[in-house]
Amino acid sequence: MEYSATLIDHFRNPRNAGMMREPDGVGEGEYEQCMDLARFYLRVRDGRVEEARFQAYGCGPTLAACSAGTEVAAGAALEELAEIREARIEEAVGGLPAERRHAAAVVARALQAAARDAMTRREVH
């Protein structure tokens, strides 16, 4: 199985891993077949993601995709993030082998859920 240098770098040097105190949005995604789980925390200012952090359990590609997902999310408008596609996450790690594409799906679902949560909280306040 061939992984890109970008994916390997994100796996070895994950960006933005860990919890966030008092996030503006939280979302999870999972892939039940192999029990991968990703949770994203968002800090939002003026409708854009100021900071994104993650916690994850899963294979190396999922952890790398989470790391890359935080970089993709940074600066994004919540409305854009709520519609993020798996292909955008896959692109951010330099591609994924077919048997590991679920990593992009887990991350995309978690980011979408976090963005929707932040939008809901914004409407309440």
Secondary structure, 3 states (H helix, E strand, C coil): CCCCHHHHHHHHCCCCECCCCCCCEEEEEEECCCCEEEEEEEEEECCEEEEEEEEEECCHHHHHHHHHHHHHHCCCEHHHHCCCCHHHHHHHCCCCCHHHCHHHHHHHHHHHHHHHHHHHHHHHC
